[in-house]
Amino acid sequence: RPASLFAMTHTPVIVDYNSSTGSNTNPSDCVASSVGTSVTASGTDTGTTITFGFGGSELESLDLSGANDDDSDFIYCSTVSGRRHLFQITAFNPSASACTSVTVAQTIDGTFSGQAWHINGTRQSFIHDSNTDEQDWVRGWHVRLDGTFTKNGNFRPCDNDRTTVAVDDPPFILEASPSASSRPSIEQESQFSRIWQQREHIMIKVRGIKLFHDGPGHASLTNIIISSGAVSFVDCVIENTGTTQPQYLIEMGSGSRVARMFNCYFRGGDEYVIRYNSQEHCVIDNCWFDCRGVHGTNAAVLCQGQDNVVTNTLVSEAAGAGLEFSVAGNVGRNNFWFCKNNTIADCGSHGISLTGTPSATTSPAHTFYIVNCLLVGNGGYGANMPETSLHVETSDIDYNCLFNNSSGGYNGPSAGPNDVTITTTPFTD
């Protein structure tokens, strides 16, 4: 299932970054050695051709044949009001070895005229200018990382891709390079910034990456905020090991679209590890929320969307509840919560908790499944679901195993006919 999330129906623009050997998007000798300094180019308001102006040089053309060595060819405008822009080259005119202009895939405008341009190169980080590389990535790009990359500000992929998004637009993909010997990481060095900030509606898919913060303090509410995008994390490590924790490790606000998290490890967050506060749906499968008795004082995971699925997941030692599902903001909708094959153990409060204050006295019935779950050693109920007050119709609670929950198995629903309550720990060292 996770692999299908990355199925491609278009030809992606591939960009490789290696923190030791560099990338193919830095200013390079490909241009500079030919003229001694950067060349200038003129773009038109609607054209896609960049014509080199040699500024007094006696050269009539440039030999850019080496540009093909990088597999993906880019031209880079270095100084447009302190911002940096990348354009994919589709043709060298009249040829790469005797080039006077290049054709690019993206439409350009007159603000780029007369600026310094470079082709390809070996940039090794994302922080060399005020408009960093990841802001100029766009939908359809496929960026592959190898090594450790540090940031002193928010990592903001596709921040400048602000055109209207269509349903069939390709996603932006960020993943580990096939040649990476270990998991690539993006580490936030500044104690006052988030690791990740996604503000647009583009679908972003992240696979095999570690997002990491170990600063001593944190001024923002979150390490990662996804306020109006759709995102999937597959095989990722996302953690804050700093002495001061953010309010949430991950917050997905009311404007968010779909969130999918598969095969991931999460550690960090004060009130919640994940706070999903959207009317869309959240899917979590085969993940581990490693709370260590200090993270998630309210709950490890809060799902407040319309439809939420948590399966094959371990929640261990949340300071508060394990999984919290809320009807707040969802009155008048038929909400669906599905929990299957989960282990929720040693949390400070309930294993599974249903909360919220409906504004109406009646509401369409909500559907709740708890099947094949192991609810062990939690400080409240195994599952706390006051069905009458929250208008919940419990469709299926069955085949669960309960042990040593302080307040008992269930509050609200009855145990399933095939539930078991055991008297000795189900775990083996």
C-alpha positions as CSV (number, residue, x, y, z in Angstrom):
1,R,0.0,0.0,0.0
2,P,2.6,2.6,0.8
3,A,4.4,2.0,-2.5
4,S,1.3,2.8,-4.4
5,L,1.3,6.3,-2.9
6,F,4.4,7.0,-5.0
7,A,3.1,5.6,-8.3
8,M,4.0,8.1,-11.1
9,T,1.7,8.9,-14.1
10,H,4.0,11.7,-15.4
11,T,7.7,12.3,-16.0
12,P,9.1,13.8,-12.8
13,V,11.8,16.5,-12.6
14,I,14.5,14.7,-10.6
15,V,16.9,16.7,-8.4
16,D,19.6,15.0,-6.3
17,Y,21.1,16.6,-3.1
18,N,24.1,15.0,-1.4
19,S,25.4,16.8,1.7
20,S,29.0,15.7,1.0
21,T,29.3,15.9,-2.8
22,G,26.7,18.5,-3.5
23,S,23.7,18.8,-5.8
24,N,23.0,19.8,-9.4
25,T,21.6,23.3,-8.5
26,N,24.5,25.4,-7.3
27,P,26.4,28.0,-9.4
28,S,29.2,26.1,-11.1
29,D,32.3,26.4,-13.4
30,C,30.1,25.3,-16.2
31,V,29.4,29.1,-16.9
32,A,31.8,31.0,-14.7
33,S,35.1,29.7,-16.0
34,S,34.1,30.6,-19.5
35,V,33.8,34.4,-18.9
36,G,35.6,35.0,-15.5
37,T,32.4,36.1,-13.8
38,S,28.7,35.2,-14.0
39,V,26.9,36.0,-17.3
40,T,23.7,37.9,-17.5
41,A,20.6,37.0,-19.4
42,S,17.4,38.6,-20.5
43,G,14.0,37.0,-20.2
44,T,10.8,38.3,-21.7
45,D,7.5,38.7,-19.9
46,T,5.9,35.7,-21.6
47,G,8.8,33.8,-23.1
48,T,10.7,30.7,-22.0
49,T,14.0,31.5,-23.6
50,I,16.9,33.0,-21.7
51,T,19.5,34.7,-24.0
52,F,23.0,35.2,-22.6
53,G,24.5,38.7,-22.8
54,F,28.2,38.4,-22.6
55,G,28.7,41.9,-21.2
56,G,31.8,43.0,-23.1
57,S,33.3,39.5,-23.3
58,E,34.8,38.5,-26.7
59,L,33.1,35.1,-26.5
60,E,30.2,34.6,-28.9
61,S,29.0,31.4,-27.3
62,L,29.5,29.1,-24.3
63,D,30.4,25.5,-24.2
64,L,27.8,24.0,-21.8
65,S,28.1,20.4,-23.0
66,G,29.1,19.3,-19.4
67,A,25.7,20.3,-18.1
68,N,24.3,16.9,-19.3
69,D,26.5,15.1,-16.7
70,D,23.9,15.8,-14.0
71,D,21.0,14.0,-15.7
72,S,18.7,17.0,-14.9
73,D,19.8,20.4,-16.2
74,F,18.9,23.6,-14.5
75,I,19.6,27.3,-14.9
76,Y,19.7,29.3,-11.8
77,C,19.0,33.1,-11.4
78,S,21.1,34.1,-8.4
79,T,19.9,37.6,-7.4
80,V,16.4,38.7,-8.0
81,S,15.7,40.9,-5.0
82,G,17.7,38.5,-2.9
83,R,15.7,35.5,-4.0
84,R,16.7,32.4,-5.8
85,H,14.9,30.6,-8.6
86,L,15.5,27.4,-10.5
87,F,14.3,26.7,-14.1
88,Q,14.6,23.3,-15.8
89,I,16.4,23.5,-19.1
90,T,14.6,21.8,-22.0
91,A,17.0,22.9,-24.9
92,F,20.5,24.4,-25.4
93,N,20.4,26.8,-28.4
94,P,21.8,26.2,-31.0
95,S,23.7,23.4,-29.2
96,A,25.1,22.6,-25.8
97,S,28.7,23.0,-27.0
98,A,28.1,26.3,-28.7
99,C,25.2,27.8,-26.6
100,T,23.9,31.4,-26.9
101,S,20.6,30.8,-25.1
102,V,18.6,28.1,-23.3
103,T,14.9,27.2,-23.4
104,V,13.3,26.5,-20.0
105,A,10.1,24.6,-19.0
106,Q,8.7,27.3,-16.7
107,T,7.3,30.7,-17.9
108,I,9.5,33.6,-16.8
109,D,8.8,37.3,-16.5
110,G,10.7,40.5,-17.0
111,T,11.9,40.7,-13.3
112,F,14.6,38.2,-14.2
113,S,16.2,40.3,-16.9
114,G,19.8,41.4,-16.5
115,Q,20.4,39.1,-13.5
116,A,23.3,36.7,-12.9
117,W,22.7,33.2,-14.2
118,H,24.4,29.9,-13.6
119,I,23.9,26.3,-14.8
120,N,23.9,23.2,-12.7
121,G,26.6,22.8,-10.0
122,T,27.1,21.3,-6.5
123,R,25.0,23.1,-3.9
124,Q,25.3,21.1,-0.6
125,S,22.6,22.7,1.6
126,F,19.4,24.7,1.5
127,I,20.5,27.8,3.3
128,H,22.8,29.8,1.0
129,D,20.3,32.5,0.1
130,S,17.1,34.2,1.4
131,N,14.9,32.2,-1.0
132,T,16.1,28.7,-0.3
133,D,16.0,25.8,-2.7
134,E,13.0,24.0,-1.3
135,Q,10.8,27.1,-1.7
136,D,11.3,26.9,-5.5
137,W,10.5,23.2,-5.8
138,V,7.1,22.7,-7.5
139,R,4.6,20.0,-8.0
140,G,5.9,17.2,-10.2
141,W,9.4,17.5,-8.9
142,H,11.1,14.5,-7.3
143,V,13.9,15.5,-4.9
144,R,16.2,12.9,-3.5
145,L,18.4,13.4,-0.5
146,D,21.6,11.7,0.7
147,G,23.2,12.8,3.9
148,T,22.4,15.3,6.7
149,F,21.1,18.8,5.9
150,T,20.7,21.5,8.5
151,K,18.3,24.4,8.6
152,N,18.2,27.7,10.5
153,G,14.7,28.5,9.4
154,N,11.5,26.8,8.4
155,F,11.9,24.1,5.8
156,R,9.1,25.2,3.3
157,P,8.8,22.9,0.3
158,C,6.9,24.4,-2.7
159,D,6.3,27.6,-0.9
160,N,6.4,29.6,-4.1
161,D,4.2,27.2,-6.1
162,R,1.1,29.4,-5.5
163,T,-0.9,28.7,-8.7
164,T,-4.3,27.1,-8.5
165,V,-4.1,23.4,-7.8
166,A,-6.1,20.9,-9.9
167,V,-7.2,17.5,-8.7
168,D,-5.0,15.7,-11.3
169,D,-1.8,17.8,-10.6
170,P,1.2,15.6,-9.8
171,P,2.5,15.6,-6.2
172,F,5.8,16.9,-5.1
173,I,8.0,14.0,-3.7
174,L,10.8,14.2,-1.3
175,E,12.6,10.9,-0.5
176,A,15.8,9.2,0.3
177,S,18.2,8.7,-2.6
178,P,18.4,5.1,-3.8
179,S,22.2,5.4,-3.2
180,A,21.9,6.6,0.4
181,S,23.7,4.3,2.8
182,S,21.6,5.6,5.8
183,R,18.4,7.5,6.4
184,P,18.9,11.2,5.1
185,S,17.9,13.8,7.7
186,I,16.8,17.4,7.8
187,E,17.9,18.8,11.2
188,Q,16.6,22.1,12.6
189,E,19.4,24.0,14.4
190,S,17.5,27.1,15.3
191,Q,15.6,26.8,18.6
192,F,13.0,29.2,17.5
193,S,11.8,27.7,14.2
194,R,9.7,24.8,13.0
195,I,11.3,22.1,11.0
196,W,8.6,22.1,8.3
197,Q,6.0,24.5,7.2
198,Q,3.6,23.6,4.4
199,R,1.2,26.3,3.6
200,E,-0.3,25.5,0.2
201,H,-2.7,22.9,-1.2
202,I,-0.1,20.9,-3.1
203,M,0.1,17.1,-2.3
204,I,3.5,16.4,-0.8
205,K,4.8,12.9,-0.3
206,V,7.8,12.2,2.0
207,R,9.5,8.9,2.2
208,G,12.6,7.6,4.1
209,I,13.5,11.0,5.7
210,K,14.3,11.9,9.3
211,L,13.0,15.3,10.5
212,F,14.8,16.2,13.7
213,H,15.1,18.9,16.3
214,D,17.3,18.9,19.4
215,G,17.4,22.6,20.3
216,P,17.3,23.7,24.0
217,G,14.2,25.8,23.5
218,H,11.3,26.3,21.2
219,A,9.3,29.5,20.6
220,S,6.7,28.2,18.1
221,L,3.9,25.9,18.9
222,T,5.0,23.1,16.6
223,N,7.9,21.4,15.1
224,I,6.0,20.6,12.0
225,I,2.9,22.5,10.8
226,I,0.8,21.5,7.8
227,S,-1.9,24.1,7.7
228,S,-3.5,23.8,4.2
229,G,-1.8,20.9,2.4
230,A,-2.2,17.2,1.8
231,V,0.7,15.1,3.0
232,S,1.9,11.5,3.3
233,F,4.8,10.4,5.4
234,V,6.1,6.9,4.6
235,D,9.0,5.3,6.5
236,C,10.0,8.5,8.3
237,V,11.5,9.4,11.7
238,I,10.1,12.6,13.2
239,E,11.3,13.6,16.6
240,N,12.2,16.4,19.0
241,T,14.7,15.4,21.6
242,G,15.3,18.9,22.9
243,T,15.0,19.9,26.6
244,T,12.0,22.1,25.7
245,Q,9.1,20.5,23.8
246,P,6.7,22.3,21.4
247,Q,3.0,22.2,22.2
248,Y,2.6,19.6,19.4
249,L,5.1,17.6,17.5
250,I,2.9,17.8,14.4
251,E,-0.1,20.1,14.0
252,M,-2.4,19.8,11.0
253,G,-4.8,22.8,11.2
254,S,-8.4,23.2,10.1
255,G,-7.5,24.0,6.5
256,S,-5.5,20.7,6.0
257,R,-6.4,18.1,3.6
258,V,-5.8,14.4,3.8
259,A,-2.9,13.2,6.0
260,R,-1.4,9.7,5.7
261,M,1.3,8.3,7.9
262,F,2.7,4.8,7.2
263,N,5.6,2.9,8.9
264,C,6.8,6.0,10.8
265,Y,8.4,6.6,14.2
266,F,7.3,9.7,16.3
267,R,8.8,11.1,19.5
268,G,8.2,14.5,21.0
269,G,5.4,17.0,21.7
270,D,4.0,18.4,24.9
271,E,0.2,18.3,24.8
272,Y,-0.1,16.1,21.7
273,V,2.4,14.2,19.5
274,I,0.0,14.7,16.6
275,R,-2.9,17.1,16.6
276,Y,-5.1,16.6,13.5
277,N,-7.8,19.3,13.5
278,S,-9.3,19.1,10.1
279,Q,-12.6,18.2,8.5
280,E,-10.8,15.8,6.1
281,H,-9.5,12.4,7.1
282,C,-6.3,11.0,8.7
283,V,-4.9,7.6,8.1
284,I,-2.2,6.1,10.4
285,D,-0.8,2.6,9.8
286,N,2.1,0.6,11.2
287,C,3.5,3.5,13.3
288,W,5.1,3.9,16.7
289,F,4.3,6.8,19.1
290,D,7.2,6.6,21.6
291,C,5.9,8.9,24.3
292,R,8.3,7.8,27.1
293,G,5.9,9.0,29.8
294,V,6.5,12.7,29.0
295,H,5.0,13.3,25.6
296,G,1.3,13.8,24.9
297,T,0.0,15.1,28.2
298,N,-3.4,15.4,26.7
299,A,-3.0,12.4,24.3
300,A,-0.5,11.0,21.9
301,V,-2.8,11.4,18.9
302,L,-5.8,13.7,18.6
303,C,-8.0,13.1,15.5
304,Q,-10.7,15.6,15.0
305,G,-11.4,15.0,11.3
306,Q,-14.5,13.5,9.8
307,D,-13.1,10.1,9.1
308,N,-10.0,8.6,10.9
309,V,-8.3,5.2,10.6
310,V,-5.6,4.0,13.0
311,T,-4.4,0.4,12.4
312,N,-1.4,-1.8,13.3
313,T,0.0,1.0,15.5
314,L,1.8,1.0,18.8
315,V,1.2,3.9,21.3
316,S,3.4,3.5,24.4
317,E,3.6,5.5,27.6
318,A,1.7,8.6,26.6
319,A,1.6,11.0,29.5
320,G,-2.2,11.4,28.8
321,A,-4.5,9.2,26.7
322,G,-3.3,7.0,23.9
323,L,-5.7,7.9,21.1
324,E,-8.2,10.7,21.4
325,F,-11.1,11.1,18.9
326,S,-13.2,14.3,19.1
327,V,-16.6,15.1,17.8
328,A,-16.0,18.9,18.4
329,G,-16.6,20.8,15.2
330,N,-18.2,17.7,13.5
331,V,-21.8,18.0,14.8
332,G,-24.2,17.2,12.0
333,R,-21.8,14.8,10.3
334,N,-21.7,11.0,10.3
335,N,-18.2,10.6,11.6
336,F,-16.3,7.3,11.3
337,W,-13.5,6.2,13.6
338,F,-11.8,2.9,13.0
339,C,-9.2,1.2,15.3
340,K,-7.9,-2.2,14.5
341,N,-4.8,-4.2,15.4
342,N,-3.4,-1.5,17.7
343,T,-1.5,-1.9,20.9
344,I,-2.0,1.0,23.4
345,A,-0.1,0.4,26.6
346,D,1.0,2.1,29.8
347,C,-0.6,5.5,29.0
348,G,-1.3,7.9,31.9
349,S,-5.0,8.2,31.1
350,H,-7.4,6.2,28.9
351,G,-6.1,4.0,26.1
352,I,-8.8,5.3,23.7
353,S,-10.8,8.4,24.5
354,L,-13.8,9.9,22.8
355,T,-14.2,13.6,23.7
356,G,-15.9,16.8,22.6
357,T,-18.9,18.9,23.4
358,P,-21.6,18.8,20.7
359,S,-23.4,22.1,20.3
360,A,-26.7,20.3,19.5
361,T,-28.8,18.0,21.6
362,T,-29.2,15.5,18.8
363,S,-26.9,14.6,16.0
364,P,-26.5,11.9,13.4
365,A,-25.0,8.8,14.9
366,H,-21.2,8.4,14.8
367,T,-19.7,5.1,14.0
368,F,-16.8,3.6,16.1
369,Y,-14.9,0.4,15.6
370,I,-12.4,-1.1,18.1
371,V,-11.3,-4.5,16.9
372,N,-8.3,-6.7,17.6
373,C,-6.7,-4.2,19.9
374,L,-4.5,-4.7,23.0
375,L,-5.4,-2.2,25.7
376,V,-2.9,-2.8,28.6
377,G,-1.8,-0.9,31.7
378,N,-3.5,2.4,31.0
379,G,-4.2,4.9,33.8
380,G,-8.0,5.2,33.0
381,Y,-10.3,3.0,31.0
382,G,-9.2,0.8,28.2
383,A,-11.7,2.8,26.1
384,N,-13.7,5.7,27.4
385,M,-16.6,6.5,25.2
386,P,-19.7,8.2,26.8
387,E,-21.9,7.2,23.9
388,T,-25.2,8.9,24.9
389,S,-23.8,12.4,25.4
390,L,-21.7,12.3,22.3
391,H,-24.3,10.6,20.0
392,V,-22.1,7.6,19.2
393,E,-23.5,4.4,17.8
394,T,-20.8,1.9,18.5
395,S,-20.9,-0.4,15.5
396,D,-18.3,-3.0,16.5
397,I,-16.2,-3.6,19.6
398,D,-14.9,-7.1,19.6
399,Y,-11.8,-9.4,19.7
400,N,-9.9,-7.0,22.0
401,C,-7.6,-8.0,24.8
402,L,-7.6,-6.0,28.0
403,F,-5.3,-6.1,31.1
404,N,-4.7,-3.9,34.1
405,N,-6.4,-0.7,33.0
406,S,-6.9,1.2,36.2
407,S,-10.6,2.1,35.8
408,G,-11.6,-1.0,34.0
409,G,-12.2,-2.1,30.4
410,Y,-14.9,0.2,28.9
411,N,-16.9,3.3,29.9
412,G,-20.0,3.6,27.8
413,P,-20.1,0.6,25.5
414,S,-20.2,-3.0,26.5
415,A,-17.4,-5.5,25.9
416,G,-17.5,-7.4,22.7
417,P,-18.7,-11.0,22.8
418,N,-15.2,-12.2,21.9
419,D,-13.2,-9.7,24.1
420,V,-11.0,-11.2,26.7
421,T,-9.7,-9.7,30.0
422,I,-6.6,-11.4,31.1
423,T,-5.0,-11.5,34.6
424,T,-1.3,-11.6,33.7
425,T,0.8,-9.4,31.5
426,P,0.7,-10.2,27.8
427,F,4.2,-9.0,27.2
428,T,7.4,-11.0,27.3
429,D,10.9,-9.7,27.8
